[in-house]
Amino acid sequence: MSLRISLRDGEKMIINGAVLQARGRTEFVIENQVAILRGREVMSPADATTPARRLYLACMMAYVDEGARAEHQDRIVALLGDLLGAFETAEARTACLDFAQFVARGDYYRGLGLCRTLMAHESAVFARLTGEAA
């Protein structure tokens, strides 16, 4: 089964670590299994400003940077431990454990999806702490 991706002019994506930028409206048909991220799924190091966002960045790098995957996995383990200690709700802790299972299986793309859920939990924690401090 192939994957069809359309990009607008100037939109970027990463395929197996290579950054591609569309010139004009572009359509790709991916015929095999590759590590692919669309521009909106890519996070720059400058945007990794919270623990969950740093976890997303580490998972993203493990997904697209196969050569340094072991280093990125070590970073993921350390960051995930920090988040587990910070989250108090069962839902957030379950999301952390589900994320860990995806990463352990090498399913980084699904891990990235769960990481977005963890970022939402983190935002709720920050909002609650800010409300308590006021």
N, C-alpha and C positions, 0 to 999 in steps of 0.2 A: 504494500500500500504506500503510495507516495504522499508527500506533504506539499501543498501549494501555498506559497507565501507571496504576498504582494507588498511592495514597498513604495512609498511616495518619494518624490524627488528629495534627495538629501538625507533620507532616513537611513540609519545604520543597522547592521546586525553582525553578529559574530557566528562564524561557522568553524568549528574545530580550532578556535584560537585566532583565526584570521578575521580582521575587521573589514567588512564590506560596506560601501556607501553607494546608494542608488543615484544614478544620473538619469533623471527623468523617471517616469513611472516604470517600475521594474517588477517582473514576476519571476519567481524561482519555483522550480519543481524539484524537490529533494527526493531522490529515488532510493537512498539507503539510510542507514542509521548514522547520524552525526550529532555532535554537540552543537546546538543552535540556540541563540538568544536574539530576540528582536531588541531594537534600541530601547524600548520602554522597560525591558527586563534587565538592562545593563546598569550597574551601579558603579560610579567612580569612587576611588578611595576617599576623595574629599567629601563624599556624601555619606560615608560610613561613620556617622557621628554618635551612634548609640550602640549598646551591646548587641541588640538584635540586628541592627543594620551592619555591624561588623561581621556578625555571623553570616548574614546574607552574602556579603562580599567574599568571605572565605569559601562559602559553598559555591558561589559563582566561579571563583578562581579554580577550585577543584574540578569543576565541570569542564571548563574550557582550557585549562593548563595541565594537560596530562603529564607532562614532564616533571612538574613539581607537585603532583597530586598528594604525595605522602606528607609534604610540609603543610599543605593546605588542610589536610585531614587532621593533623596534630593541632592546628589552630582552631579548627571546628570543635574538637573535643574540649579544649580549654574554654572557649567562648560559651559552649553549650553548658558546661558545668557552672559558669557564672550565672547564666540565665536561669537555670533550674533553681539555684539558690535564691534568686530574686523573685521568682513568681510564686504566688501563694495559692492561686486558684487551681483546682483539679483540672479544669479545661486547659489552662496554659501549660501545666506540667505534662498533661497527656500529649499536647501538641509538640512539646520538646521531645518526648519519647518517640513519637511517630516520626519526627524529623530525624532522630538518631537512627531509626530503623531504615529509612530511605537512604541515608548516607552510608550506613553499613553495607547495604546492598549495591552501592554505587549508583543509585538513582538520584543523582544530584538535581535534575530538573524538577522532579516532584518535591525534593527537599526545598528548593527555592520557593515553590508555592506555599509550603508550610511555613517557611521563614517569613513570608508576607503576613501570615496569620500571627506569628510571634511578634512581628513589629506592631501589629494592632493591639495585642495584649500589652506590650511594653508601653505604648502610647496611653492606654487606659491606666496603667500603674503610675506613669508620670503625671497624668491629669489628677489622679487621686492624691498623690503626694503634694502636688502644687496646691490643690484645694485645702489639704490639711495644714499646709504651712501658712496659708493666708489668714 
